[in-house]
Amino acid sequence: MNILVTGADRGLGHGMVKLLLEQGHHVIAGEFHPAWSQLSPLLEQYPDKLMIVPMDVSSEDSVKAARKQVEQQYAVLDMLISNAGIHSLSQDMQTDYQKMLQMYDINAVGPVRVVEAFYDLMADSARKEILFVSSEAGSISGSERTGEYGYCMSKAALNMYVKNLYNRLRPEGYDIRLYYPGWIRSYMAGQLATEGELTIAEGAAFAVEYALQEPQEELHMIGFDGKQWMW
């Protein structure tokens, strides 16, 4: 399959790219920051299967430029994994409004930019899967948090978008999925986390396994443990 993964520089996205390549898929990796360079060794190992594309999901121009670059090499996409996201750990997470807006722009509006730019490349695919990496933090009915407003609000907004997109594209045969990858020791806050339930490799293995399952009949938020989450 031809699979696009956003936020593929490092962390969960990079882990998924690595595993998908190992399984023989062609992968387009959305790269936000070339200086992180974790994709370079994969390109050396899989020069015929990996395509690295600069992509800042907070920039419409960047996403559109990525689309033009991708369509020069791939006429059809089979799967889009919307993974790019951030979690700001600023000193005042309740009232740092600029950080809140940044999280909303990347976590909620970013996936909209990507889908609108790429979904028509999937029209002729037999798969037509779009998987969104969300979080239990976006669950309204299940929330027990007392803060982290910006991150939780951004993921709740993402979940609403996914539901509306499902209503729009499901009749056209698109397989829309919402996924909670668990608490991963990743780079969501900018540095490699020391706390978390899963390593990047473990999180990627669960995510890829779910992504490659047969098409879903209904939209649910499915967790890394296979359970359905309230949202």
VENQUI-V352112 format. One record per pair of residues at least 12 apart in sequence whose ideal C-beta (glycine too) atoms are under 6 Angstrom apart, sorted by the first residue. I is the first residue (numbers start at 1). J is the second residue. D is the distance in whole Angstrom. If there is no record, write none. Layout:
((I	J	D) (I	J	D))
//
This chain:
((1	25	5) (1	78	4) (1	79	6) (2	26	5) (2	74	5) (2	77	5) (2	78	5) (3	20	6) (3	25	5) (3	27	5) (3	79	4) (4	28	4) (4	77	6) (4	80	5) (5	17	5) (5	29	6) (5	81	5) (5	83	6) (6	30	4) (6	57	6) (6	82	6) (6	83	5) (6	84	4) (6	114	6) (7	83	4) (7	84	3) (8	29	4) (8	30	5) (9	31	5) (9	32	5) (9	33	6) (9	36	5) (10	36	5) (10	38	5) (10	187	5) (11	186	4) (11	187	4) (12	181	6) (12	184	6) (12	186	6) (12	203	5) (13	83	4) (14	38	5) (15	200	4) (15	201	6) (15	204	3) (16	204	5) (16	207	6) (16	208	6) (17	29	5) (19	204	5) (19	208	5) (21	46	5) (21	49	6) (26	49	5) (27	50	5) (28	51	5) (28	53	6) (28	70	6) (29	52	5) (30	53	6) (30	55	4) (31	52	5) (31	54	6) (32	56	6) (39	52	5) (53	66	5) (53	69	5) (57	84	5) (57	106	6) (57	110	3) (57	113	6) (57	114	6) (58	105	5) (58	106	5) (58	110	6) (60	113	6) (63	113	5) (63	114	6) (63	117	5) (64	117	6) (67	117	4) (67	118	6) (76	124	5) (76	125	5) (77	121	4) (77	122	5) (78	125	5) (78	127	4) (79	127	6) (79	129	4) (80	118	6) (80	130	5) (81	131	5) (82	111	4) (82	114	6) (82	132	5) (83	133	5) (84	110	6) (85	107	5) (86	103	6) (86	106	5) (87	151	5) (87	188	4) (87	189	5) (88	103	6) (89	189	4) (93	147	6) (93	148	6) (94	147	6) (94	149	6) (99	150	6) (100	150	3) (103	150	5) (103	151	6) (103	154	5) (104	154	5) (107	154	4) (107	158	6) (108	154	5) (108	157	4) (108	158	5) (128	173	6) (128	174	5) (128	175	6) (129	175	4) (130	176	5) (131	177	4) (131	179	6) (131	211	5) (132	162	5) (132	178	5) (133	179	6) (133	181	6) (134	155	5) (134	158	6) (134	159	6) (134	178	5) (134	180	6) (135	155	5) (135	180	6) (136	180	5) (136	229	6) (137	151	6) (137	152	5) (137	155	5) (138	155	3) (138	156	4) (138	159	5) (139	230	5) (139	231	5) (140	156	6) (141	230	5) (142	230	4) (159	231	5) (162	178	5) (166	219	5) (175	215	4) (176	219	6) (177	216	6) (178	221	4) (179	222	6) (180	221	6) (180	223	4) (180	229	6) (181	203	5) (181	207	5) (181	224	5) (182	197	6) (182	198	5) (182	224	4) (183	196	5) (183	197	5) (184	196	5) (184	198	5) (184	203	4) (185	199	6) (186	200	6) (206	224	4))
//
